[in-house]
């Protein structure tokens, strides 16, 4: 549950306008965003969790990438499957059951390591994917999806920031990785509240009698470009602590860099929300690409603690600044919005692909290969976005009143 969604409502306007289906109240929209926050809390603290697991010898260097890949992959597959096979009905019951499953699986992970830990994180990701599907279903149906995506990303990252600060300052130093699992379990139970306040159903997306419910070819292309582009940042993100160690910096610096990067993400998400409808997505892709490449180049050099932290903050800012503009890019490629329903899944699968590929180019003593990999993935993803942008056909855009 969050106040950020409610503050986006104009004074005297109590509805979130839907391009598909009836409008929602501000409380329903805020609760639906709260469900999504519950699904993605783990993502903001993943570098802290994986770093602690590696320090406790519960995961190897390649295991870091495989664990991140497994959870993100399971989450992406679950989100995609729900969007393809299930109508958005009985959402409150689905949200409550998925929240309780996330809590139980995090508790089970406290006693696991190695392969069993990776399997449990995969099961957790599947439950989290169901929760994310509920939020993405709302965002894809709104008149200005970038506004509500921005509200979601900003609220989600603020929650991740507060959790990361608490973990870095108290829970991890006292309890290690199990402090992270315990905190995530408690917060998953709290997430039952917004699940109970969310809408019971959403209207189905309109489909012509002669049309498939699957995305159009250009929609699939947009999803593929999203997946590859996002995978670049995900590959680097899970190796923040090993990169810090190779720069001669301690785990404390790495944990600080994670929560400072989350603070940068909050600023980036807020900036994106304020610019929704006024800034083109392709401009945002250009800005993000240039800054990301500069940050990764910096990571390849010896850095002082403050420079390492600043570089992470800058990467976090542009990373979340881009996030809300992924949905308009996909809708531009596929105005039916069927591809937009899969945007969350594409981003999550990108979050799985990056760490999976990274696990093949790193070693226990040298993880710098992930930086070259990320640069190559970014180039491929940006090329796909550029092709879609310059071959697009104009279509009318409806502005939210």
Secondary structure, 3 states (H helix, E strand, C coil): CCHHHHHCCCCCCCEECECCCCCEEHHHHHHHHHHHHHHHHHHHHHHHHHHHHHHCCCCCHHHHHHHHHHHHHHHHHHHHHHHHHCCCCCHHHHHHHHHHHHHHHHHHHCCCCHHHHHHHHHHHHHHHHHHHHHHHHHHCCECCHHHHHHHHHHHHHHHHHHHHHHHHHHHHHHHCHHHHHHHHHHHHHHCHHHHHHCCCCCCCCCCCCCCCCCCCHHHHHHHHHHHHHHHHHHHHHCCHHHHHHHCCCCHHHHHHHHHHHHHHHHHHHHHHHHCCCCCCHHHHHHHHHHHHHHHHHHHCCCCCHHHHHHHHHHHHHHHHHHHHHHHHHHHHHCCCCCCHHHHHHHHHHHHHHHHHHHCCCCCCCCCCHHHHHHHHHHHHHHHHHHHHHHCCCCCCCCCCC
